[in-house]
Amino acid sequence: MVRSYLTMQLAHAYLLAGDPARMDALLGWTVAAGFPTVAGRAVALGAWNEQHAFPVASDFGEVPYSRWYMSDIPHGWAAAEYLLLLRDILFFEADEDLDPHLYIAPGVRPHWVPVGEGIAVDAAPTLFGAPFGYRLAHDPAGRTVTVDVTQAPEGVRFVYPCRFGEVRSVAADGQELAVTGQDVRVPAGARRFSVTYA
């Protein structure tokens, strides 16, 4: 029996522990479990858990239509876990030791940003009382990630855990910053930063 909400909680734990590859694998499995096939046949149409058992048990004599479900699935808990995971993949807040900061794109993996595409967050509510937004662009040929901060709470710095490669240099608003490992630290008030990687 598929327990998608538990799988997403585990994926969330891997994200927060700094293991985005495992997080990504579990997220991919969960999404695929929502549209499973057995021997090339659709088992369910966009649901998780008990719905999968019904077509298999009937030897595919009956396959549920898109609004059909059995038991407690589609599940509000699973949907909430999915949305919370996606939000934290894109950004999340931290305020340890009165040091407010936002993690930008901590779970965004290279295959999430194909050539010519980007990632964006607009007017997202934050725990800091002001909305947050950014645009992330990736230039694979130049091995560069550029982030434009479009909205941010005052006095909140940023952390960008680069998932594209080993960080070589960082610049924020035209000023070079010290490289401090994979977690790029950007001062509060910065509006644009670029990271080159190997």
N, C-alpha and C positions, 0 to 999 in steps of 0.2 A: 504494500500500500504506500503510495507516494505521500509524503508529508512535506509539502512545498514550503510551508511556513517555517518549519524547523530547519530545512535546508538553507533558507534565506537568512535565518538567524546565524547559522554557522558561517555562511558567506560574509555576513556583516562582521562577525568576529574576526575573520581573516583580513577583511579590509582594515579594521581598526588596529589589528596587530601588525600591519604593514606587509601582508602577503597578498598582493592584488592578483597574482596568477591563480592562486587557489580560489579566491573570491570570484574571479571571472569564470573559472571552470564550473563552480557551483551555480552561478547565475545562469550560465548557458544551459546546464542540465535542467534547471527549473523551468526555463522558458520552453525548452524542448519537451519537457514532461507535460506541458499544457496542450501540446498538439502531437500526441504520440501516435506511432504507427506500429503495427505488428504484421509481419509478413506482407508489407506494402499496403496494408489497409488502415484507414483512419480509425483510431480507437475512440477518440473524443474530439470535439470541436471547441477548443479554447477553454478547457477547465482542468482542474487538478483533482487528484485523489480518487474517491470512490467511483466516479463516473467512468474511469478506465475499465473497471471490472465488468461493467454491464455488457458491452459488445463482445468481449472475449467470452463471457459466460454463455452468451446466446449464439456462439460460433458465428458471429457477425451477421446473424439473422436480423438484428435490430441495432442500428447505429443512431445514437441520439442526434436530434437536430440542434441547431445552435443555441436555442433558448432552453433546452431540456437539461435538467440536472437531477441527481439523486443525492440523498443525505444532505450534508451541510455545505456542499461545494457547488458553485464557486463560493469561496470563503472570504468573508470580510477581513479576517485575521491575515490570511495569505496575501490579500490585496494590500493591506496596510504594510506588512513586512516588505513586500516588493517595492512599494513607493518609498518607504523609509530607506531601503538599501540604495535605490537609485539616487535619492537626494544626497546621501552621504558619499556616494561615488562621485558626485558632481561638486559638493562642498559640504563642510560641516564646521561648527564652531567649537572653540575650546577657550577656557578662561582659568587655567590653573595659575595659582599664585598671583592673582590680579594682573595677569598678562594676557589680555584678550587678543585672540588671533583666529583667523579663518584658514582652514585647509582648502586649497583650490585644486579641484580635479584629482583628489588622492587615489581614485580608483579608475581613472580614465587610462585605458591601455592603448598602445599604438594602433591596433586594428580598429579601434573606435573612431579614429580620425583619418579616414582615407585622404589621399592626395586631393587638394582643392576643397576639402570639407573642414568644418570646425565644430566646436562645442560651444554652446551659449547657455547662460543662466540670466534671466531677467527678473528684476524686482522680487527676488525671493525673500520672504520674511526671515529674520534672524533673531537669535536670543538677545542680541545687542540693541534691539529696538528700532533698527533702521534697515531698509532693504539692501540686498546685495545683488550684484550682477557682474558678469564678465563674459568675454569672448576669448576663446582659445583657438589659435591657428597653429598648424604644424607644417613645416617645410622640410620634408624628408631629404631632399637634395642638399639643402643647407644645414641639415641636422640641427634645426632650430625650432623651439616652441616659443610663441609669443602670446602673452596674455594681456588683454586690455581690460582694466577694471572700469566698469561703467557706472557702478553704484557701490558705495561702501559705508559702513558705519564709521564715525569719526574715532580716531585713536585706536583702531584695530589693525594690527599688522597681518601679514599673509605668510602662509607656508605653502610652497608648491612642491610636493613629493614627485620629482620627475620620474616617470615610468618608461621613458623612451630610450634611455641609455645613460652612461656615466656623465655626470655634469662636468663640463669643461670651463664654462664662463657664464656669468650672470650680469645683466645690466638692468637697472630700474630707472626710468625717466632720464635716460642718457648717462647715468653714473654707473661705473663698474662697482659690483658688490663682491665681497669675499665669497669664495666657494666653500661651503661648509658640509659637503657630502651631497647625498641625493635629495635631502630636504632643503630646498632653496628658501631662504628667509628674506622676505621683502618688507621694508619698513612701512608703517602706517602712512597713508596719504599718497602712496605711489599709484600712478594711473596706468603705467605700462611697464611690463618687464619682459625681457627675452632671455632664454636659456639656450645655450649651445651644448650639445652632448656628443659623445664619441660613440 
